[in-house]
Amino acid sequence: MSLRLAPSLRLTSAFSRSLHPTASSSRLSLYVRAMSTANKEYEHILVSRPAEGVGLITLNRPKALNALSSPLFKELNEAAEELDKDESIGALVLTGSERAFAAGADIKEMKDKTFVDVYRNRFLEDWTKITALRKPIIAAVSGYALGGGCELALMCDIILASPTAVFGQPEINLGVIPGGGGTQRLVHAIGKSRTMELTLTGRNFSAVEAESWGVVSRVVSEGEGKVVEEAVKMAALIASKSQVAVQAGKEAVNAAYEMTLAEGLRFERRLFHGLFATQDQKEGMSAFAEKRKSTWNHS
C-alpha cells in the first residue's frame, strides 16, 4: 500500500494507531494523509511529520511482519537521507507496527543467493546507511525485532521499547550468523558472553532484559501506539535544541566506539571547543545568564 502523508500532522493516539497495519482503512484515510519530504510515494514505508522538527518513518510491509528487503532498505535510505538534509527536521523516529518492528530479513529474497552473488554485489552493505545520518534517530520498537530487525534497531541512536517488544538474533537457526552488525553492536551493548549466547543459541530476549542489559534506553508504559508517542516526544525535545550541538553530541558519543578513552576525551574536548565558534553557543550561554529561553538559529 502506498500512501501520502501530511507534512505537519499533530501526533494523537488515533494517529499513532493509524500508522500501524492493524488500523482500519477508515482511520488510515482520516489520520494519514500521506506525503514524503520529497512529495514521493513509497511502497514499503510511510513518512510523516508528527511534530515540529520531527520526521517519522514507519515500516509498512504488514503481511510480511515488516520483513526487511532490499527494496524496503532502498526506500528507507532515501527517505532518511532526505529528512537528514531537511533543515526543518531536528530528529527522526523509526518504527514498525504493534505486532512487529521488523521480524527479520526477507528470507525469500536471500534463500537462493550464492556466495559469488552476495560477495560481488556487496549484499547488506547499504543496509547500514542510516548509521551515517548526522541527525539522531530513535527506534520505537513494539513486537518482534528479530534478526535484521534487531540489527536495524541497534543501528539507531536511541531505542525505546514497548513492553511487548521481543529482540533476538536467530540466524543460527537458518545455518548462518547475523550479517547486519548484530554480533558487533551487541558486544558493545551487552558484552561478549551474552552476545555469544544469543548468537550461538538464537534465543530471543524480552524488553525487560533489553532494558536491564542496556540495549534499550527504557521500556515505555503499556498501550497501543504509546512507544511511538514517547519516541516522538523525545525527538521533538531533541529537535528543540541547537542542531549544531545535537549533531556534535551524537558524533562525540559514537566516537567512543572507535577510540581509546584518552583519544575520545581529546576528541570530545575539540568538539566542545569548536562549538564556541557557533552563534548557538553565544545565544545559549547569553540566554542562560539573562534567564530567558534560547532562540536557536542552528549556526
C-alpha positions, 0 to 999 in steps of 0.5 A: 500500500502506498500512501501520502502523508501530511507534512505537519500532522499533530501526533494523537493516539488515533494517529499513532494507531493509524500508522500501524497495519492493524488500523482500519482503512477508515482511520488510515484515510482520516489520520494519514494523509500521506506525503514524503519530504520529497512529495514521493510515494513509497511502497514499503514505508510511510513518512510523516511529520508528527511534530515540529522538527520531527520526521517519522518513518514507519515500516509498512510491509504488514503481511510480511511482519515488516520483513526487511528487503532490499527494496524496503532498505532502498526506500528507507535510505532515501527517505532518511537521507532526505529528512537528514538534509531537511533543515526543518527536521531536528530528529527522526523516529523509526518504527514498525507496527504493534505486532512487529518492528521488523521480524527479520530479513526477507528470507525469500529474497536471500534463500537462493543467493550464492556466495559469488552473488552476495560477495560481488554485489556487496549484499547488506552493505547499504543496509547500514546507511542510516548509521551515517545520518548526522541527525539522531534517530530513535527506534520505537520498537513494539513486537518482534525485532528479530534478526535484521530487525534487531540489527536495524534497531541497534543501528539507531541512536536511541531505542525505546521499547514497548513492553511487548517488544521481543529482540533476538538474533536467530540466524543460527537457526537458518545455518548462518550468523547475523550479517547486519552488525548484530554480533558487533553492536551487541558486544558493545551493548551487552558484552561478549558472553551474552552476545555469544549466547544469543548468537550461538543459541538464537534465543530471543530476549524480552524488553525487560532484559533489553532494558536491564542489559542496556540495549534499550534506553527504557521500556515505555508504559503499556498501550497501543501506539504509546512507544511511538508517542514517547519516541516522538516526544523525545525527538521533538525535545531533541529537535528543540535544541541547537542542531549544531550541538545535537549533531556534535553530541551524537558524533562525540558519543559514537566516537567512543566506539572507535577510540581509546578513552584518552583519544575520545576525551581529546576528541570530545574536548575539540568538539566542545571547543569548536562549538564556541565558534557557533552563534548557538553557543553565544545565544545559549550561554547569553540566554542562560545568564539573562534567564530567558529561553534560547532562540536557536538559529542552528549556526 
